[in-house]
Amino acid sequence: MSKNQSEYLIKRNNNEYEVVIGLEVHAQVLSESKLFSSSSTKFGAEPNTQVSLVDAAFPGMLPVINEFCIKQAVKTGIGLKAKINKKSIFDRKNYFYADLPQGYQISQYKNPIVGEGSVVLDLPSGEKKIGIERLHLEQDAGKSIHDIDPQNTLVDLNRSGVALMEIVSKPDLRSLEEVNAYVKKLRSIMRYLGTCDGNMQEGSLRADVNVSVRKKGQKELGTRCEIKNVNSIKFMQMAIEYEANRQVDVIEEGGSIDQETRLFDTKKNQTRSMRSKEDAHDYRYFPDPDLLPLEISDKFIDELKKNIPELPDEKKKRFIEKFKLSAYEANILVSDNETSKYFEEVIKESDVKISTNWITGELFALLNEKNLEISESPISAKNLSKLINLIKDGTISGKIAKSVFEIMADGNKDPKKIIEEKGLKQQSDPKELEKLIDKVINDNQDKVKEYKSGKEKLFGFFVGQTMKISGGKANPKLVNEILKKKLT
């Protein structure tokens, strides 16, 4: 089985199958109120406390389009380098769920607000462009809760009517790594734009995953199965792996794949059939009679374009050209908007190379350990910049800096104050260092003879002994220079 960046191949007997993947990402629009009502979208409220008469589908209640949600969708389309459709239509998609009080969902079908676009993935094997089929707006359903009452299913309508952007990719994804990179890139773009917070734990970003297989070299796509509502990248990858192998097994046994909707059971790590896949006519789409066609002008689009921030791809290019970063370093630093801001704040007055190493090394390790976003970092950009400058000017060694960093992490303390309080300033006085080195040489005459007879690897021993008796405070660069003179 091959699962590298460019392909995911499954081998059975003498056959080799290629896995083809498409994603329908449901991104919750970052807005204070819902798509067609003024109800709050705040996460974590008591059940059924953020529900208007429109959300609850009381008779005679009419939807009113939230202009801010329209702007957020158009901004996202611009960020995806997609075609913005100046005329789009809201349709009724008819189906029954207990948590869908209207008996239909207001969505978009043949005339979405955003057309074709693309996302560029940065993979170890190089860049790959993934096509975007469309982005359409729709309202979310409520939430059915099955694990509180043993006899009944409960319904919370707080989420009912919340604005979603459904971003449909073309079937261009070919591996688990590409799925990972695609979702992260999409999330990054929307967070830069401020159109979706991308918080999967709160359900702000989830996806329906379309999986099909075909024999390697075959041009026609296989029959796809859709796995509904997967809410983490890890689960997406697990679901794809199970489903692709299931389909191959069915084909190898002489069966055929039925187009259907499936669910992923995270406990059993397997997909199971939910229902046969409906065609569009089964939903009885028709234009919503309560909503006029949505028409937006060139002026409306141009005004939004003026306020589009520098996005990850453009920022990556600038970081490489201006700061001489490698593509790998730039990718890491631009993957999150807050990270790129933190980096640029640090390097205002600090060395770029040392800053990059400390942010992607020690700082990221600290944040991972404490499970924090960089916006919650216990060490401010200003104080990290100070620490880096103290390393650069020789006040402290890199080893001492790590000790200072640990203390800073307990409360964002000023590194200069820590060094003064703990007496950690690096010894850089050549005369004082000579005294330490003379002592090391005098105490280890046997090692000196061995070194002079050709055992040059012993040089590290003398450096280590000098650092030891200095309590780690000796300037390593000066120690090396003085030792070389003394030992020759």
N, C-alpha and C positions, 0 to 999 in steps of 0.2 A: 504493500500500500504506500503510495507517495502522497505526501501532504505538504509539499513545499509551496513557496509563494506564488508560483505560476500555475499550478495544477493540483488537483486532488484526484488521484486515480485509484480505482478499486480493481484488484485482480481476482478473478474467479476462473478456475480451470485454465483454459487457454485464451480467455477473453479479458480485455482491459476496458474498464468503463470510466468515462469522464463525468464528473459531477458538475451540474450547472445550477447556479444559485441566483435568485433575485430577491430583493428585500422591499417590503412596503413598510417604511418607517413612519410610525405615528408620533409626531412631536407636538406636545402641548404648547400652544401659543402663550408666550409670556405676556400676560395682560391682567389687569386687576378685575375685569368683569368678563362675563361669558360672551359667546358669539352673537346671541340674539336676545340677551337680557342683561340687566344691570346687576345681577347677583354676583357676589364675590367668588373669586377662584382660589382663595387662600387655602393652603393645604393644612390638614389636621384639625379642622373644625368639627364640632359635635355633629353626628349624623343628622341630615335633613334640616340643617340650620341655614343653608345657603341655597335656598330653592325658591324661585319666584313662581308666580302663577303660570308663566310661559314655560318654565322648566318642568313643571308638574303637569303640563298639558291640560289646564282647565279650559273648558269650552269657551270659544270666542277670544282667547288670548292670541295676539298676533306678534310674530317675531319682528325685531328691528335690528338691522345689521349694525354691528359694532365697528365703526370706521377704523379704530386703532388696530383691530385684528386684521383688517384688510391690508393696512400699511405693513404690519409684521410679515404677512404672507408675501407681499411684493418685495420687501427687503430681502427675505430669504431667497426668493427667485433670482434677484439680482446677484446675491452671494453665490448662487449655484450657476451663474453665467447662463441663465435660462431665458427663454422667450416669455415676456409678460404679455398675457392676453388682455387686450383693452376691453373685451366684452366676455363675461363669463356668466354662467347660469347656475342657480341653486336648484337642486332636484330633491324630490322625495324618494328615498330608498326604503321600500316597505318590507318590514319583517317584524316578527314578534319576539320580544324578550320581556321578562317581568320588570327589568330595570329600564325599559324604554317606554315611558308612559304614553307617548304619542302614537305608538304602533308604527312609526316610521322614523328614519333618521334624515335630517336635512344635510345633504352632501352635494357633491358636484360629480357629474358623470361625463358627458361628451364635451362639455365646455368648461374646463378647469381654469382657475385664475393664472396658473403658470404652466407653460409647456416644456419642451425639451431643454435640457441643460447637461452639465457634466461635473464630476468631481475627480480630481487628480489624486491618486494614492501614491505615497512615498514608501516603496517597498525595498528590501535589501537587494532585490534583483533589478531595481530601477523604477521609473515612474510608470503608472498604468492609469488610463482614463476610463472611468466608469460612467456610462450614460445614465442620465435621469430622464425617465419617460414623461413625468408630470408631477406637479404638486397641486393638490386640491384641498380646499377647506371643508371641514365638516364638524358637526357637533358630536361630543362624546356621549355615551350612554351613562346610566347610573352604575351602581355597583351592587351586585348580589352577594350576600354574605351567608355562607353555609355552615360555619363552624361555631356559632354562638348558641343557637337554639337547636336541640337535637331533633325537634319535630318540624321546624319551619325554616324556610329561607327568608332572610331579612333583606330589605332593600334600602340603600342610602342613595338619595338623589343629589347629593352635593355636587357630584361630578357631571350630572346630566346637563348638557348644553355648553360645557366647556369647549373652547375652540381648539380644534386639532388641525395640524397640517399633515396630510398623508403624502409622503415623498416616495414615489414609486421608481425604483431603479429598473434599468433594462437587465436582461439575464446575462450580465457581463462578468459576474463574480465566479471564480473558479476554485477557490480554496478557503479553508477556515481562516488562514492568515489575512486573506483579502477581505473577508467579512469583518474581521476585527479592525483592520485599518479603515475600512469604509465607514463603519458606524462611528468610530472615533473622529474621523475627519469631518463627517456630517455634523456631529455634536460640537466639534471645535468651531466650525463655521457659524453655526447658529448662536453659540455663546459669544463669539466675537461681535455678532450683529445684535445681540440682546433680544433675540426673537424666541428662544427656548432655553431653559436652564439646563436641559439635558439630564436631569436627575432621575436615574432609572429606579432608585429606591422608592421614590414618590410617584412613580408611574408617569413621569413627564416624557419619557422616551421608551417606546416599546416597538416591537416589529412583528409583522406576519412574514414568515420565511417561506419562499417558494423553492422547492427542490425537485430536480429531475435528473435522470442519468441517461447516458447514451454511450454506445460503443465508441471507443476512441477512433477518430477519423470520420465519424458520421456527421453529416451537416445538419440534418433535421433534429430539432429538439425533442426530447422524450416527453411523455405525459407528466405534468407536474402535480405535486401535492402541496397544499398550503398548510403550514403549521401556524396556528393562531396565537397572538398575544404572548410572545416570548419577551421577557422583561430584563434580560441581561445578556451581554456578549457571550459569556461563558455558556449560558443555556442555549443560545443560538447555535454555537459551535457543536455542543453536545447533541442537540436536536438534528442538525444537519448530518452529523456523522452516523447517528442511528438510522435516520430516514433513508440516506443514500444507500447504506448497506442493506436495509430492508428491501428497497426497490430492486437492487441487483439480485438479491436472493430470489425474489419473486420471478424475475425474468429468467434467471438461470434454471429455475424449476419448471419453465415452460409457461408460466402465467403472464398476465399483462397488468399494467398499472392502471388503476381507476383514478380519474381526477376526483379528488376529494379534499375536504378540510379535516385536518387532524389537530390534536392537542398534544403537547409535550408534558409527560409526567416526570417532574424533576426528581422524585424519590426513586422511581423505577428506572430512570434514564432511558425512556422509550416513548415513541409517539403512538397514539391510538386514534382510531377513526372517530370523528365527531359527526360528520354528515357528508353526503355526496355533494360535490362542489356545484353550487348553483351557477347558472348562467345569468347574464345581466337581466334577461327578460323575466327571470323568476322574482326579481326584486321589484318589478313593475315601476321602473324609474319614470318619473314625469316631472316637468318643471313645477316647482313649488308655487301654487297660485297666490300665496301670501307675500311673495318676494319678487320684485321686479328684477329683470336682468341687471347684473352689476356692470356698470360702465365706468372706466377710469381713463383719464386724459393723459396725454404726453407730459403735460405740465406736472401732474400728480406724480408720475414716475420719475421725471427729471429732478423734482424736489427731493425725493427719497434718495436718488443716486448721489446727490450732493453730500448727503450725510452718512454715506456708507463708510465705515472705518477701514483702515488697512487690514486686509484679511490674511489668513495664514500663508498662502502661497506668495503673496507680494512681500510679506514681512520676512519670510524665509530668504527670498532673493536679496532683500536689503541687508539682512544680517550677514549673509555670505560675502556680499560685495563690500560692505562698510566695515565690518568687524573681523573679516577674514576667518570666519568660522567654517568648520567643515559642514557638509550637507547633513551629516548625522547630528552634530551639535545643534545646528539651526532647527532641524526637525523637532528635537526634544524641546527646545526653548520656545518655539512658536505654537506647539500643540495646544497650549492653553493660553488664553489672553492674559490672565492674571500673572502667569509665569513670565511671559514676555515683558510685561510692565515692570515686574520685580527686577528682572535682569537689566533692563535699561536704566532703572533707578540706581542699581548697584554700580554699573560701569560709568555713570556720570563722572565719578571721581576716582575710579579704581581700574586696575589693570584688567583688560578684557579676558585674557587667557586664564589668569588665576581665578577671576570671578566665575567664568564658565565652569571650571573644574570644581569649585566649591559649591556652586548651585546644583549642578547635576550629580555631584558626589555626596558630600556631607549633608547638605540641606535636604535633598530629596530623600536620603536615607532616614533623616530625622522625621520628616513629614510622613513617610510610609510607616515608620515605627509607631507614631502617635495617631495615625489615621486622620491627618489634617490636610485641608486644602492649603495652597500657598498663601491665600488671602488670610488664613488663620495662623500663619507662621509665627512661632514665639520669638523669632529673630527678625527684626525689621531690616529692610534693604539698607537703611542708613547705617545700622550697626554692623551688618555684614561687610559693607564697604569699608568701614573703619578697621575691621579685623584684617581685611585683605591688604590695606595700606600698611598696617603694622608688620605684616609678613614681607611685603615688598621692600620696605625701608630697612629691614633687618632688625627691627625692635624685638621681634620674637621669631622663633623657628617654626617650621610647619608642624613639628611635633607638639610644641607648646601651644600653637594655635588651636589644635584639636582639643586640648584640655580646656582652653578658654571658651571654645565653641560650646562644649558641653555645659559649662557654667552659664553661658549666655542663654542656652535653651531653657533654663529654669525660670527665666523671667525677663528676657530681652534686655539684659544689662549691657552697659557701655563697656566694650572690651578694654579700653584704656584704664578704666577704674578697676576692673578685675585684675589686670596686670600689676597695677600699683598696690592693690590690697594684698595680693598673693605673692608679691615679689617675684614675678615671672619674667621680668625684662631680660632679654638675651644679652649675654656677655659678649661685647664686641670690642673691648679694649685689648689691643694686641699684646701689651705688656702683661696684663693679667692672664691672658690665654697662654702666653709663653711659659709662665710659672706653672700652670697646670700641665702643659705638655712636657716640660722638663721633668716634672715629678713622675709622669707616666713612663718616660724614657728611662729615667734612673731606676725605677722599680721593676723594669722589664728588660734588663740588659741582654738576657738570653734570647728574647724575641727580636731585639735589635740586631743581634749577630745573624740570626736566621734570615731576617728581612734583607740585610746587606749581602747575604750570600746567595740571594736570588728568590727567596720566598716572598714575592711582592704582594701576595694575597693577604699577608699579615698586616698590610696597611690599614685595612678595615678594623683590625683588632685595636690599633692605637687610637683610631678615631672613636671607636666605641668606648674605650677606657676613659678618654678625655671627656666625652659627653657624660659618662657615668659620674665622674668625680665633680663635674660642674652642675650636677642635678638636672641635666638636660638643657641647661641655659646657654651653653657655649654656642657661638655662631658657627654652624657647621662649615660654611664656606671658608671662614678665616682659619678654623682648625685645620682644614685640609691644606691650605696654603702654607701655614707655619710648619706643620708636620713634614711636608715634602722637603722644605728647606733644612729642617733639623735632621731628618733621616738620611739626607744625602751629604 
